[in-house]
Amino acid sequence: MRRVRKTGGLAARLEAWFAEVKRPMPWRLEPAPYACWLSEIMMQQTTYASVLPYYTRFLKRFPTVAALAAADEADVLKAWEGLGYYARARNLLKAAKMIAAGGWPHSAAAWAAVPGVGPYTAAALASVLDGERIPVVDGNVARVFARYWKLDDDFRKLPARARLAERLRGEIAAAAVPGDFNQAMMELGALVCTPTNPDCAACPLRVACAARRDGTQGDYPVKAAKKELPVRRVAAVVVTDAKGRVLLVQNRAGGLLKGLWELPAVEPSVAHVQVFSHFRLELTTSRAVRADAEFRDPRKVPLATATRKVLAACGLL
């Protein structure tokens, strides 16, 4: 990371630093509502490196909000396949229909009424597209200012993020370009003020950073003890037909994987032993739980991530 030394207030230092080191993301070159909105939804809980190829393919498949609004959900999920958090894709389609019918929002409050858009995304879009002076608070921003001001809040919780956003309102008020100020905070957390081994020498805020001064960068943000995740064990079966199609079932029940196709789950095995004259047969059988399975070309339907990886490992994709 290039060392950039800037003087002035917090906003001025951030904006000057951002002007010199910002990554040339395609939606930054000519900010437009569709590109910015799509990128913000894709970047939720996902890294830029992971998003870029998906963004490029998705934009080619659905070049305008009208094209997206007219799409089938299955086509949208297929284009999203592998990016995870599929509720984002379903909300994207709902939002596209709303926007195609009523036009683009022009404030954070209006953006917040769009499916799939929360406080952070609403603030980011309103500041970049319409210059609204409303600060963003995501994980990167929370980490930067938890260290800068030595804040003990648990920023996984919305009240803590709301308090930080309120504190940052005074800083964004002094920004020359509110959208650049917001993007600079996020860029700083992504590139410099990283979770481990922050590059403090490259930080435009290093002089006034309380955690850097005390050598306690690793203590912020405060992290609550992680709960051990429960384990769900599921047995599934891979069956193909003469045409190379795979036996799949569609998740219609809702939840995270709604609309995606999966391998049929099977019930616990039943063992049978039979003794022949020259050998002993030990037969293990399983019964498919779903009766609505059907043979499908896995390249043409949106697959759950686990199913896609299993089929790829089996050479079926």
Secondary structure, DSSP 4 states (H G I P E B T S, - for coil): -------SSHHHHHHHHHHHH----HHHHS--HHHHHHHHHHHTTS-HHHHHHHHHHHHHHS-SHHHHHTS-HHHHHHHHTTS--THHHHHHHHHHHHHHHH----SHHHHTTSTT--HHHHHHHHHHHH--------HHHHHHHHHHTT----TTSHHHHHHHHHHHHHHHTT-SSHHHHHHHHHHHHHHTS-SSS--GGG-TTGGG-HHHHHT-GGG-S--PPPPPPP----EE---B-TTS-EEEEE--S-STTTT-EEPPEEPPPEEEEEE-SS-EEEEEE--BS-S--EEE-TTTS-B-HHHHHHHHHTT--
